[in-house]
Amino acid sequence: MKHRLFIASLAAVLLLSACGTDTQTASQTEGTEQAISLETTSATKSVTETSAAANESTAETTTAATESVTETSAPETTKATTAEKVTEAAKPTETIGQKNAVKKALSYLDFMAFSRKGLIEQLEYEGFSHDEAVYGVDKCGADWNAQAAKKAESYLDFMAFSRDGLIEQLEYEGFTHSEAVYGADAVEKASSAGSSGGSSTSMGESNAVKKAQSYLDFMAFSRKGLIEQLEYEGFTHDEAVYGADHCGADWKEQAAKKAASYLDFMSFSKQELIDQLEYEGFSSSEAAYGVSAVGY
């Protein structure tokens, strides 16, 4: 009995001893964990502060470096801009081809009138490129209306034109319609202003007379046939009539010339020749005279 009590007491003592050891161990473990936690927190805080300081330092360094690069680049950019301006200023305003095209255009205009189109074509014929020719013509300072007037005057120096015929000729030379009209009107005004004795003859009438005479120099016409020819050339009916009536033609002599010209290449009876002359616009008396003049 005593032996069992002793064993039970011993067991109790051992149990209590074990419990105390566990409690002490748990307490020590808890303390160790707290210490580790504190150290970890402290280390983390230290690392964070160090990282923040490093980032701040890096940012300051980067900012300083950027400012330094900007300050260094600014003078270089200014130098580059200045160099570009100098280069642009050094560029020629016109090429040698353009310069010579201007000179050539001016030399042509010194002795002959041209339309813009005609002068461009002439410069291209001389070997200038199209762009050079256009440049030369546009920079030569020509007044194309004035050029049309000069060209119209030059035509009338050796040939008679109706107003419409002159306008058409100027347009054929490359002048615009408005330039051609200006040219025709300019020479007509000059002609009216230069007429002596207060003559009321218009330029159209005067040119109709000249044109009629030029036709009669190489071909025989009846009065009717000459009027129709002048109208075909662009003269008005009144101008054509004036030209035919003032050209100094002898219509009987014109009938005789026309009859002779027919007989030069074809045989006619007397009546056939009279009929042909009347068909050409000669009167019966003029045709009879013509036939008689050639030997019928």
C-alpha positions, 0 to 999 in steps of 0.5 A: 500500500505504501509502495503504491502511494510512493509511486503515485507521489513520484508520478505526480512530482514527475508530472509537475516537473514536466509541466514546468519545463513545458511552460518555461520552454514555451515562455522562452520560445515566445520571447525568442519569437518576439526578439526575432520579430523586433530584429526583423522589423528593425532590419526592414525599417533600416533597409527601407530607409536606406532604399529611400535614401538611395532612391532620393540620391539617385533622383537628385543625381538623375535630375542634375545629370539631365540639367547638365545634358540640357545645358550642354545640348542647348548651345549645340542646338543653337549652333546647329540652327545658326549653321542651317541659317548660314547654309540657307543664306548661302544657297543661290536664289537662281540657278545659272540656267534660270539666270541665262534664260532671263537674259535670253528672254530679254534679248529676244524682246529687244528686237521682236514681240512674243507671246508668253507661250511663244517665248517659252517655246523659243527658249526651249528651242534654244535648249533651256529646260521647260522649267528654266524657260518658264522661269526666264519668261516669268522673270523678264518683266514683259507686258503681254498686252503690250507685246500683243500690240507690237506684234499686231503692228508688225503684222500690219507693216507688211500685210493687211488684216481685218480686225477679226483676222488680226485677232485670230493671227495673234491667238495663233501666235500664242496670245490669249484672246484678251491679249489679242483683242487688246493688241488689235484695239491698240493698233486701231486706236493708233491708226485713228489717232495718226490719220491726217486731215481728220479722216473718218476711215477706220483701220478696218476699211484701210486694211480692207483696201490694202488686202484688196490690192494685195489680192489683185496683185496676183489674181483677177477678181470681179467686184463681187468676188473680191468683196466675198474674199474680203469677208472670208478674211474676216472683214465686215461687209461694209469694210469689204465693200469699202475695200473693193470700191477704193482699191482702184480696180478696173473691173473690165480689165479684171474680166479680161485678165480672168478670161485669159487665165481660164484660156491658159489651162482650158478651152472655152467657146465664146459663150462658155467663157462669158458664162464662166465670167458671169459665174465669177461675179462679173456683170454681162458687160464686163464679161463681154468685154473680157471675152472680146479682149482675148480675141473672141 
